[in-house]
Amino acid sequence: MNFTLELEKINNQGLMRTLSLVDTCDLPWIKWEGKNLYNLSSNDYLGLAQDKNLWEEFTNVWLNNSQLNMGAASSRLMTGNHFFYDETEKLLEELYGRPALFFNSGYHANTGILKAVTSKTDLIISDKLVHASLIDGIHLSAATHFRYNHNNYDHLEKILIQKRHLFKETIIVTESIFSMDGDCADLKKLVELKSKYNLTLYVDEAHAIGALGENGLGLCEVNNVLNEIDFIVCPMGKAMGSVGAFVITNPSTHKWLINKARTLIYSTALPPINMAWNYLIITKLKQFNPRRVHLNNISIYFKNQLSILNYTTNSNSHIIPIIIVENNHTCMLSHDLKNEGFYTTAVRPPTVPEGTSRIRISLNSTMSTNELDIFFNIFTSTLAKIKIL
């Protein structure tokens, strides 16, 4: 392949990606190219990753612990399954009532689990807008795969009527909060279909764990279906302010994954210091409820402000896409907003479908309505200047 020519095509389509050098400040700020910008692109929904009080507590309690090595040095099945893995998984089992198993990331979890639990006799049906790690996990599996239109459960049921009887097992795969659109799956409807068609449900809570629920256990908790979902995958890298991911499942599947999930078996384990931080965050999940309440309130406020501009959104969460459509216009808007003091990123295909390029707004609990009002004033003037809406 001639990479130079292919890169030129990507650039001409307005799809060129580059790495920007950023540094953290006190949330909700970020340092970009030497300037402090108001950060509207972070997935640190509760502000935990940059919480100085939490870090001070962690360092005072844990950093003198001789077990907190900076590297695990081997996989969990060799010598990497250290004390804090065990303690954190026990804590999660108490919260969920079922075994938990930690992976190195949500990507490791989704690509490892879906391959491990399926065979050629199985069917996977996924929501059309599930994110990349789920898509890659499905592609790595041996199962037959169909997609249903986004959150369209009539379409899903039509596929089930036509195909379910042809396969031994059928797994429905969805996100709970969709990462690019901010809308939610109807988990109660999926549980209803599970019972009707004898299905397995696989729910990725990447953008809900920590951010939703009185106990911070995500959309599954909000919908009171924690015990009805066969696989609950919860990455720690977003609202939880850490690294790694865990899956909640039944005891026999838990054992199966330890024996068959290649991304668990053949990856060096997370360092003890990271797992100690995970343990601390999970012990405090319920205490973060005031942050979740504020996050919900400012999300409602932001969407109300958008409606004043006659812009409608299907988002019912803290992720709010502003669809611009055209790739280059989206990049122009992102660039101009950065120049005006607001860090926003342009999200373009293949991350989102063709013709839906957008500015993806990610709110967090450290934000105030006063600062968001300033954003809207600049946003409207910037739109007028570049004449794209």
C-alpha positions in Angstrom: 0.0 0.0 0.0 1.2 3.5 -0.8 0.7 5.2 2.5 1.6 8.6 1.2 -1.3 8.5 -1.3 -3.7 7.0 1.2 -2.9 9.7 3.8 -3.4 12.4 1.1 -6.9 11.0 0.5 -7.6 10.9 4.2 -6.5 14.5 4.5 -8.6 15.7 1.6 -11.7 14.1 3.2 -11.1 16.1 6.3 -10.4 12.8 8.3 -6.7 13.3 9.2 -6.0 12.5 12.8 -3.0 13.9 14.8 -1.8 13.7 18.4 -2.1 16.9 20.4 0.1 17.5 23.3 -2.0 18.2 26.4 -1.4 18.5 30.1 -3.7 18.4 33.0 -4.7 21.4 35.2 -7.4 21.7 37.8 -10.6 20.4 36.3 -12.4 21.5 34.3 -9.3 22.9 32.6 -6.7 21.4 30.4 -3.4 22.8 29.0 -3.2 22.6 25.2 -0.3 24.2 23.2 0.6 26.3 26.2 -2.9 27.7 26.8 -5.4 26.8 29.6 -8.7 25.8 28.0 -12.0 24.8 29.5 -12.1 21.0 28.9 -15.4 19.8 27.3 -13.9 16.6 25.9 -12.8 14.6 28.9 -14.5 11.3 30.0 -13.5 12.1 33.7 -17.2 12.6 34.4 -16.9 12.8 38.2 -13.5 14.6 38.2 -11.9 11.7 40.1 -8.8 11.3 38.0 -7.7 14.8 38.9 -9.1 15.0 42.5 -6.2 16.3 44.6 -8.0 15.3 47.9 -8.4 11.8 46.7 -4.8 11.6 45.6 -3.6 13.0 49.0 -5.7 10.4 50.8 -4.3 7.6 48.6 -0.7 8.7 49.0 -1.0 9.0 52.8 -2.6 5.6 53.2 -1.0 3.4 50.4 2.2 4.8 49.0 4.3 3.4 51.9 2.9 0.0 51.3 5.6 -2.3 50.2 3.2 -4.2 48.0 2.6 -1.2 45.7 5.1 -2.0 42.9 5.0 0.0 39.8 4.8 -3.1 37.6 3.2 -6.5 37.9 6.0 -8.2 35.8 3.8 -11.0 34.6 0.3 -12.1 33.8 -2.3 -12.8 36.4 -1.9 -16.5 35.8 1.8 -16.3 36.5 2.9 -14.1 39.4 0.8 -10.9 38.6 -2.3 -11.7 40.6 -1.4 -9.6 43.5 -3.3 -8.8 46.8 -5.2 -5.8 45.4 -6.7 -7.8 42.6 -8.2 -10.2 45.1 -9.4 -7.5 47.4 -11.0 -5.4 44.7 -12.8 -8.4 43.1 -14.1 -9.4 46.5 -15.4 -5.9 47.0 -17.2 -5.9 43.6 -18.7 -9.3 44.4 -20.2 -7.8 47.5 -21.7 -4.9 45.5 -23.1 -7.0 42.6 -23.8 -10.3 44.3 -21.8 -12.2 41.5 -18.1 -12.8 40.8 -16.0 -10.0 39.2 -13.0 -10.5 37.0 -10.5 -7.7 36.1 -9.0 -7.1 32.7 -6.4 -4.5 31.7 -8.9 -2.3 29.9 -12.3 -2.2 28.4 -10.8 -3.0 25.1 -9.1 -6.1 26.6 -12.3 -7.2 28.2 -14.5 -6.9 25.1 -12.1 -8.5 22.7 -11.2 -11.3 25.1 -14.7 -12.1 26.5 -16.7 -12.2 23.2 -14.1 -14.5 21.6 -13.9 -16.8 24.6 -17.6 -17.4 25.1 -18.8 -18.0 21.5 -18.4 -20.7 18.9 -19.5 -21.3 15.3 -22.9 -22.5 16.6 -23.7 -19.1 18.2 -25.2 -15.8 17.0 -24.3 -12.3 18.1 -26.7 -9.5 17.4 -25.4 -6.0 18.2 -26.7 -2.5 18.2 -25.5 -0.8 15.1 -23.7 2.0 17.0 -21.7 -0.1 19.5 -18.2 1.2 19.9 -14.9 -0.1 18.4 -13.8 -2.6 21.1 -17.2 -4.4 20.9 -17.0 -4.5 17.1 -13.5 -5.9 17.3 -14.5 -8.5 19.9 -17.4 -9.6 17.7 -15.1 -9.8 14.6 -12.6 -12.0 16.6 -15.3 -14.4 17.7 -16.4 -17.4 15.6 -20.1 -16.4 15.9 -22.4 -15.3 13.1 -23.1 -11.6 13.4 -26.1 -9.4 12.6 -26.7 -5.8 13.6 -30.0 -4.1 14.5 -30.8 -0.5 13.9 -29.8 1.7 16.8 -32.1 1.2 19.8 -34.7 -0.2 17.4 -36.1 -3.2 19.3 -38.7 -4.0 16.7 -35.9 -4.5 14.2 -34.0 -6.6 16.8 -37.1 -8.8 17.3 -37.5 -9.3 13.6 -34.0 -10.7 13.4 -34.7 -12.9 16.4 -37.8 -14.3 14.8 -35.9 -15.1 11.6 -32.6 -16.3 13.1 -32.8 -17.3 16.8 -33.9 -20.9 16.2 -30.9 -21.6 13.9 -28.3 -21.1 16.6 -27.4 -22.8 19.9 -26.8 -19.5 21.8 -27.6 -15.9 20.9 -25.9 -13.0 22.6 -27.3 -9.4 22.4 -24.5 -6.8 22.6 -25.1 -3.2 23.5 -23.7 -0.2 25.3 -25.8 1.2 28.1 -25.0 4.8 27.4 -23.8 5.2 23.8 -20.4 6.8 23.7 -20.9 9.1 20.7 -24.7 9.9 21.0 -25.2 10.0 24.7 -28.6 8.1 24.5 -29.4 5.0 26.5 -30.3 1.4 25.7 -33.7 0.2 26.9 -32.4 -2.4 29.2 -35.8 -3.4 30.5 -36.9 -4.1 27.0 -33.8 -6.2 26.4 -34.5 -8.2 29.5 -38.0 -8.8 28.3 -36.6 -10.1 24.9 -34.1 -12.2 26.8 -36.9 -14.0 28.6 -39.0 -14.4 25.5 -36.2 -15.8 23.2 -33.8 -17.4 25.7 -31.0 -14.9 25.1 -27.7 -13.9 26.7 -27.3 -10.1 27.4 -24.0 -8.4 27.2 -24.0 -4.8 28.3 -21.0 -2.4 28.2 -21.4 0.2 30.9 -18.3 2.2 29.9 -19.9 5.6 30.1 -22.4 4.8 32.8 -20.4 3.0 35.6 -19.6 5.6 38.3 -21.8 8.2 36.6 -25.2 6.8 37.2 -27.1 5.1 40.0 -27.4 5.8 43.7 -24.5 3.4 44.3 -22.7 4.3 41.1 -23.3 1.0 39.4 -24.5 2.4 36.1 -27.6 2.2 34.0 -28.1 -1.4 35.1 -28.6 -0.2 38.6 -30.9 2.7 37.5 -33.1 0.2 35.6 -33.0 -2.4 38.4 -31.7 -5.1 36.1 -28.3 -5.9 37.7 -29.2 -9.5 38.2 -30.7 -9.9 34.7 -27.7 -9.0 32.6 -25.4 -12.0 31.9 -22.2 -9.9 31.2 -21.8 -6.4 32.7 -18.6 -4.9 31.5 -17.3 -1.9 33.4 -14.2 0.0 32.3 -12.5 2.1 35.0 -11.0 4.7 32.7 -13.8 7.2 32.5 -16.1 8.2 35.4 -14.1 5.9 37.7 -10.9 7.9 37.0 -8.5 5.0 36.8 -7.5 2.1 34.5 -8.6 -1.4 33.8 -12.0 -3.0 33.5 -14.1 -5.6 35.2 -16.8 -8.0 34.1 -19.6 -9.2 36.3 -20.9 -12.6 35.4 -21.9 -16.0 36.9 -19.5 -18.3 38.7 -19.0 -20.9 35.9 -18.5 -18.2 33.2 -16.0 -16.5 35.6 -14.0 -19.7 35.7 -14.3 -20.2 32.0 -12.9 -16.7 31.3 -9.9 -17.4 33.5 -9.1 -20.4 31.3 -10.1 -19.1 27.9 -9.9 -15.3 27.7 -6.6 -14.7 25.8 -6.4 -11.0 26.7 -6.4 -12.0 30.4 -4.2 -15.0 30.1 -1.5 -13.5 27.9 -1.3 -9.9 29.1 0.9 -8.6 31.9 -1.3 -7.7 34.9 -2.0 -4.2 35.9 0.5 -2.8 38.4 -0.4 -3.1 42.1 -0.5 0.7 42.5 -3.2 0.9 39.8 -5.3 -1.8 41.5 -4.9 -0.1 44.9 -6.3 3.0 43.3 -9.2 1.0 41.8 -9.9 -0.4 45.3 -10.0 3.0 46.8 -12.4 4.4 44.1 -14.8 1.5 44.4 -14.9 1.7 48.2 -16.1 5.3 47.8 -18.6 4.9 44.9 -21.7 5.5 47.0 -20.1 8.7 48.5 -19.8 10.2 45.0 -23.6 10.4 44.7 -23.7 14.3 45.1 -21.3 14.5 42.1 -23.7 12.3 40.1 -26.6 14.5 41.0 -24.7 17.7 39.9 -23.6 16.0 36.7 -27.2 15.2 35.9 -28.3 18.8 36.7 -25.8 20.5 34.5 -26.5 18.0 31.7 -30.1 19.0 31.8 -29.1 22.6 31.8 -26.8 22.2 28.8 -29.5 20.5 26.8 -32.0 23.2 27.7 -29.6 25.8 26.5 -29.2 24.0 23.2 -33.0 23.9 22.8 -33.0 27.7 23.1 -30.8 27.7 20.0 -33.4 25.4 18.3 -31.0 22.5 18.4 -32.5 19.1 19.4 -30.6 16.2 20.7 -31.5 12.6 21.5 -29.0 12.5 24.4 -30.3 11.7 27.8 -26.9 11.7 29.6 -23.8 13.8 30.2 -22.6 13.0 26.6 -24.1 15.5 24.2 -23.3 15.5 20.5 -23.6 18.6 18.4 -24.0 17.3 14.9 -22.3 19.5 12.3 -22.4 16.9 9.4 -19.5 18.0 7.2 -16.0 16.9 8.3 -14.0 20.1 7.5 -16.7 22.3 9.0 -16.5 20.2 12.2 -12.7 20.6 12.3 -13.1 24.4 11.8 -15.5 24.7 14.6 -13.4 22.7 17.0 -10.3 24.8 16.1 -12.1 28.1 16.5 -13.6 27.0 19.9 -10.1 26.2 21.1 -8.9 29.6 20.0 -11.7 31.0 22.1 -10.7 29.0 25.2 -12.8 25.8 25.0 -11.2 22.4 24.3 -13.5 20.5 22.1 -12.6 17.7 19.7 -14.0 16.9 16.2 -15.4 13.4 16.0 -15.5 12.1 12.4 -16.0 8.9 10.5 -15.3 6.0 11.0 -15.8 6.8 14.7 -19.3 7.9 13.8 -21.4 7.2 10.6 -20.8 9.2 7.4 -22.6 12.5 7.4 -22.7 12.8 11.2 -19.4 14.5 12.1 -19.8 16.3 15.4 -18.5 18.1 18.4 -18.9 15.7 21.2 -19.5 17.5 24.5 -18.5 15.6 27.7 -19.7 17.2 30.9 -18.2 16.6 34.3 -19.3 17.3 37.9 -16.7 20.1 38.4 -18.5 22.4 35.9 -20.8 25.3 36.7 -23.6 26.8 34.7 -21.8 30.2 34.7 -18.9 28.7 32.7 -21.3 26.9 30.4 -23.2 30.2 29.7 -19.9 31.7 28.5 -19.4 28.7 26.2 -22.8 29.2 24.6 -22.2 32.8 23.9 -18.9 32.0 22.2 -20.5 28.9 20.5 -23.2 30.9 18.8 -20.9 33.7 17.7 -18.4 31.1 16.3 -21.2 29.3 14.4 -22.3 32.6 12.9 -18.7 33.4 11.9 -18.0 30.2 10.0 -21.6 30.0 8.6 -22.2 26.3 9.0 -25.7 26.2 10.7 
